[in-house]
Amino acid sequence: MGPVSAPPPPTSPAGRTGPGHTHWLRVAREAADDLATDTVAREQAGKPPFDEVSRLREAGLLTLLAPAGSQGGGADWPTAYAVVREVAAADGAIGQLLGCHYFLSWSARFFAVPALAARTEELSAAGGWCWGGGFARQEPPLTLARTSRGLVLGGRQSYTTGVLVADRLAVRAVREDTGEPLAVVVDPTRHGVRADADIDTFGQRLAAGGSVKFDGVPVTDDDVLGPLPADEDFPSPRAALASPAGHLVSVQLLLGLAEGVLAETREYGGTGRAPWHLPWSAGTPHDPEVLTAYGELTVLTRSASALADQAVEAVQGALALGEDLTYDAYAGVSALVAMAEAAASRAARESTTRALDIIGPRSASARLGLDRFWRDARTHTLYEPVSQRLREVGDYFLNGAHPPFVLPS
């Protein structure tokens, strides 16, 4: 097996003639600066992030990926990834919420026929929808049954990102008669949908997570985006890109958390707020141990970032190939994203833990809120364990095995 290589450079997708990467990165930084002014207070209050979603909507970030011709931002995935990372550095939970929104709002392009995908995306952009939900397998599954009244959705999804604030939910359901898994879009205001804020995690408190119950919810044919792969099936390479594209959102979230905590701890020590009095005393910014620790964390985070940049280029190139993408090329992209996620996971866990050690006991102050970075990173890595990513990379490297199609949690 040769080294993983990226597909050819992407071409500009039709209909995407928005302001460009530089504009949206500036908008994201402004939004992140706005969120940073009260992140600690909002995170500790833990209220559903209606105001935060409004801020993102007003900035145009919710419609970032939709074509400019359908009232969208006309941006591409590399731009969306950069935006998620920028926001996550200021507020990890809102970064997760936004990343989940981007993946789910794009999901019609992976699983629906082109006409339905375009119609869904146009409605989403026009309404400024915020998307929540998820396609990961769960037991028992949601069921989609055909009755005399038409299709109805039933069951309970135990954890759904964004459920408390979403304008649309994208979920995985199984046809009751055939067992075929399907991607389904649901308006949460429909009769029979009930969301509960019953997920009491110690991190990602502002990601609007909760459970959602569907009790005979009516579903139209246009609400069914298309089939998801069953256990024994593998989708086309084009549809299979949903897996690495989704996991690359996780990479950007983790890198944002790592970069965010390092920036805050550096600022805390550099503004005189830390009680550093004597030069070269333990814990000062001239302490060799402190310098070594920051050096190690910087190298770890920058290395993960470089790998993530390669993965972003590979995913964008694969998306540009469309139906010309081969299974072998898809496998290389998927393995590269798995490497990036493993590296980003380590960078986030190490940085969010050791940065607190550098500050010392003062980092336990609730007023500083530095613990939120650790809690957000640890909660995310529990839902997206890195051990599976490492096994996929090892199997690909040793045996040339194609990584499995696994949608992010």
N, C-alpha and C positions, 0 to 999 in steps of 0.2 A: 504494500500500500504506500503510495506516494504522499507527500505533504498535502495538507488541505489548501486548496486555492480558491480564490473568489471567482465567480462567473465574470463575464465581460462587463465593463462599466455600463451603468444603466443609461437609457435614453430618457428624455423627458416625457412623462405620460401625457396623453392627450387630455386637454381640458384643465391642466394644472398650470395656470399662468398667473399665480398670485404674487404677492410682494417679494417673496424670496426668503432664503434661509436667514440672512442677516437681520431682516426686519423682524421675523418671528422670534429670533433669539433675543433681540432687544425687548420685544414685548414680554417674553417669558421672564427676563431679568427684572423688568419693572413689576410684573405680577409677583415674582418671588420676593422682591424687596418689600412690596406691600404686605404680603403674608408674613414676612419676618418681623414686622413691627409688633405683632401681637400673637405670634405662634405659641409661646409658652402659655399665655392665659387661655387661648382657645383650646389648646390641647388638654390642659388641666380641667377645663369646664366640660369637655367631651360632648358638646351638643351636636346634633346633626348639622352638617356643613352647608346649609342652604345659602348662607351669605358668601361662603367661599366659592361655591359653584356659580353664584351670580357674578362674582369678581372675574372668574375665568370666562364666563359667557360674555361679559361686557368687553373683555380684552380681545375677544374673537378666538380664544384658544380652543373652545369646544368644537368649532367648525373648521379647525386648522386643516384636516386631511381631506375634506370634501372639495371637489373641483370648484374652481373659481366661478365657473359658469352656473353652478347651482347654489350660489350665495355662500360658498365655502372659501377657505383660505388658500386653496390651491397648492398646499405644501406637500412634501414627500415624507417618507418614513424617517430618513435621517434627521430631518427637521423635527418631526414629532418626538423622536428619541431624545434629541438634545433638549427639547422643551421639558420633557418629563424629568430629566436629570437636573435641570436648573431649578425647577419647582421643588423637587424632592430634597435638594440641598437646604432649602428653607423650611419646608414642611413635608416630612416624609409621607404622612397619611394622605395629604392632598395630591402628592406626586403619584401615589398608588392609585388613587381615585381617578386621576386624569389619565394615567397609563392604561388602566382597565377600560376607561371610556374609549380611548383611541382604538384599542384592539377590538372591542365589541362593535363599535360603530363602523369598523372596516369589515367586520365578519361576513357581511353579505357578499363582498367581493371574493371571499374564499369559497363560500358554500352555496350561493344562489346563482341562478342563471343571470346573464348580464342585464337583461331588461328589468328583472326584479331588483337586482343589486342597485342599478341606477335610480330606480324609483324610490327605494328605501333610503338611499343616501340623499336624494333630493329633498324628501320629506324631513329627514333629520336635520339637514342644514337649514331649511326654511324655518323649522320650529326651534332651532337651537337646542336640540335634545341633548340631555346628559344620559349616557348609557350606563347600566349596571348589569350585574349577573355573572355568568360564567358557564363554560361548556364542559368542565371536568366531570368525569364519571362519579356517581354517588349511588349509594344503596340505602333505601329503595329508590329507584329512579322516578322522575316525573313521568306520567303516562298521558298519551294523547289518544283519545278515543273518538270514534265516529258514531254519533247518535242521530236520532231523527231531527235534532236541532242543528246538526253539523258537528264540526270538531270541537271537543272540549278538553281542556287541560286540567289535570288533577295531580295532587301530591304536594310534598314539601321539600324545598331546597334548604339545606341546613345552614349554609353560609354563602352569602351573596354580597360581593363588594358593591357598594353604591346603592343598595336596595332602598335606603331611607330617603334618597334624594333623586332617584333616577326618573327620567321621563319615559324611558323604555327599558325593559329587561330582556336580555338575550339569554336563553337557557337551553339546556339539553333535555329532550324528552324522548321517550320510547313509544313507538306506535303499539297500541294494545293488541292489535290483531297480528302484526308481523314481527314485532320486536325490533324494527328498524329504528336506530337512533336518529333524531332530527334536531336541527337548529331552529328554534322558535323564538319569535319576537312577541312580547306581550306589553300592552299598555297597562301600567300598574294601577290606573284609575278604574279599570274594568271591574264589574261586579264579580266577586269571588276571589279577588286578590287581596291578601292581607300580609303586610310587612310588619315584622316585629324587631325591635332593637334588643334582642335577647342574646347577642354575642358579646360577652364581657371579657374581651381580650385585654392584656396589660399593655399592648402596643397597637399602633394603627387605629387609634381611637376616633380619628376624624375621617376614616375611609368609608363611613356610612354603611358599615357591614351589619348584617342581620340575617334572619331567616325570612323566607317568604312562603306563604301557603297559597296554593291554587285549588279552589273548590269549584269544579265545573265551570272554569273560565272559558267563554266562547273564543274560538280561534278561527280566523279566516284563512283561506288558502294562501293569500299574500303574506300572512304572518309566519308561514313555514318557509324558511329560507332555503332549506335543502337538507340532504342527508349528511350525517356525520359518520365516520368510519366505525364499523362494528369491531369487536375484538379480533376477528379473523381477517378483517379487511385492511387494506392500505389505500388511502385516496390517491388521486393523481398527484404528481410532484407539485403542480401548481397549487392545489388545495392543501397539500401537506405542509406548505410554507406557513400555514396558520400556526403550526407548532413552534418553529424557531422564531417567527416574528413576534409571537406572544411572549416567549421566554426572553427575548431581547428587551422587552419592556421591563422585566424583572432585573435584568442587568443594569439598566439605566437607573432604576430606583435604588439599587444597592450602591452604585457608584455615587449617586447624589447624596446618600446618607453618609458615606465615607468622607466625601469631600466637604460636606456640610459640617460634620463634627470637628474635622481638623481645622476648618476656617474659624469656627467659633472658639475653640480652645486656644488657637493662636491669638485671636483678638482679645480674649479674656486675659491672657498673660501679657500681651503687648501694650495694653492700655493702662497698666498700673493698677488694675482692679485686684490682681493677685498680690498678696502680701510678700513680694520679693524685696528684701531690704539690702542684704549684703551680697556683693558680687561673688559669684562662684559658690554660693551656699546651695545646699541640696534643694532641688526643685526650681531653680532659676533658669531663665532661658539660655544661660551660659554653662549650665551643668552638663558635663559630657554625657551623662546618662539620658538627660532630656533631649539633647541634640541627637543622640543615637536613636532614641525612640521615634522622634519626628522623622529622622532620616529613613528608618525602616518602614514607617507607615506611608511616607511619601512615595518611596520606591514601590511598595506593594500596591498602592492605589493607582499610581501612574502606569505600572505594568498592566494591571487589570484594565485600565482605560485604553491602552494601546491595543490590547486584544479585543476589547469591545469595538473599537473603531474598525478593525478588520472584519468583525462579524457584521457590523452595520453595512459596510460596503458589500459584503457577500450577500446579505439578504436583499438589499436594494437591487443588486445585479441580477439575482435570481427572480425577483418580481418582474424585472424588465423583460426577462426571457419568456415569461408567460407559459404557453403550452409547449414551447421548445425546451423547457427545462427537463433534464433527464433525472432518473432516480439516483444515479451515481453522483450527479452534481448536487442534487438535493441533500444526499447523505453527507457530503462534504460541508455544506452550509450548516446543516443541523449539528454536526460534530463541532464545528467552530463556535457556534452559539453556546453549546454545552460547555466548552472550554471557558468561554467568556463568563458564563454564569457561575462556574465553579470559582474562577479567579475573583470575580466581583463579590461573591458571597464571603470568601475569606477576607477580602479587603474590608468589607463592611463590618464583619464581626470583630476583626482585630482592631480596626480603627475606633469603633464605638466603645470598645472595652478599654483599650490601652490609653486612649485620650483622657478618659476619666482618671486613670491611674496617674497620669502625668500631672493633672491638676491637684489630685489628692483629695482629702476629705471635703474640701470646699465644693467639689463637683457633685456632692450629694445634696446640695442646696436646691430645694424645690423652686426657688425664685429664679435660678439660672436655667433650670429645665434641660440641662445637658443629658439627663438620663433618657429623654425621649428618643434620642438617636439610637441608643442601645435597644430600647424596648421595641421601636419600630423595626429595626434590622432583625432582631431575634424573632419577633412575631412572623415576619415575612419568611425567614429561612426555615421556620418550622412548617409553614405551609408549602414551601418549595425547597425540600431538603436537597443539599448539594451531593449527597452520596449517590443518588441515582444518576446525576449528571456525570460524575466521575466514572461510574460503571459504563455508561454509554461511550465516553471517550476512550476508555481502556479497550472495550470490545471493538470499537472502530479501528483503533490503532493496531491491536494485535491480530484481529480476525477479519478486518474489513467489513464488519457487520454494520448494516444501516441502522442508525438510531431509531427507536420506535416513535410512532406518532403519539405524542402525549401533549394534550392541551394544558396550559397553565391553570393553576387553581384560582 
